[in-house]
Every structure is written in structure tokens, then in C-alpha cells.
Amino acid sequence: MATEEGIVIKLEADRAWVKTKKSVSCESCASRKSCNVMGGSNDMEVAAINTAGAAVGDRVVMNFETSSFLKATFLLYVFPIICMFLGAVVGQEIAPAVNLGESVASAVSGFLFFFFSILFVRVKANKMGNESRYQPKIIRIKKIAPR
């Protein structure tokens, strides 16, 4: 379970926007450009489920479920490559039936499988993004802001 600390800057229904610093692990993340980074600094905003009942100004600890993170990472990075490889193998096998060279059929089929896997990933990712297990959660209030 990955944890991060930050300060609540805004509340919305059951969510809180938390301002946090980029950690060392952000440097190696392939999705680091898609985070909501503020003004090119090391600060970023994250929408988290407010399970701890934090208020604006509170210093909080958020967690991200590692298993959910790994599933999402597999779907985003590994699944399309597996599909492309599978498509290339299928193309090579059906090449004689469609009167194409093995290389051409393999390339065309591989890219078709890859394209359809990207469409699948996009649809699946939109559904996963709405599930709470794929979103960060505020698990603890570390320091309550003066009221």
C-alpha cells in the first residue's frame, strides 16, 4: 500500500482535493505528465475519497491500494503489447488463407489487435476510474488545521 501526505485545499461532496509534493517515485512513473501539477512546481493536486472526514487545511495521509495500481498498470502497459503479439501470430497463421505474405499479414493483424486493445483499455479505464478501489483515499488526519 503506497501512502502520501498532503494538505486538504478543497472539499467536494465525499472527495477532498489534496495538495501534495511529487515524491521520488513520481520520477519513474510513465504517467507523471498526466498528474495535475500546479504551475510547473513540485506541487500537485489529487482528488481523494475523504474517508477520514478531513477539513480544508488539515494535513492528511492518503493511500493507494497496490493491487489495484498493479492491475491498472498491467491493463495500460502490458495488455496492449500482449494483444499486438497475439495479433502478429494470428496474422502469420492466416496469411496463406488470405493470400498475403506472412510479414504483411502479421504486421496488419498485429496493429489491428493493438488498436482494438487500446479501445478496450480506454473503455475499461473509464469504468475503473469510477470505482473507489482505483482512487486514493484519505485514511488519517495527521494534523488538524486551526479552526
Buried (B, 14 or more C-beta within 10 A) or exposed (E): EEEBBBBBBEEEEEBBBBBBEBBEEBEEEEEEEEBEBEEEEEBBBBBBBBBBEBBEEBBBBBBBBEEBBEBBBEBBEEBBEEBBEBBBBBBBEBBEEEEBEBEEBBBBBBBBBBBEBBEBBEEBEEEBEEEEEBBBBBBBBEEEEEE
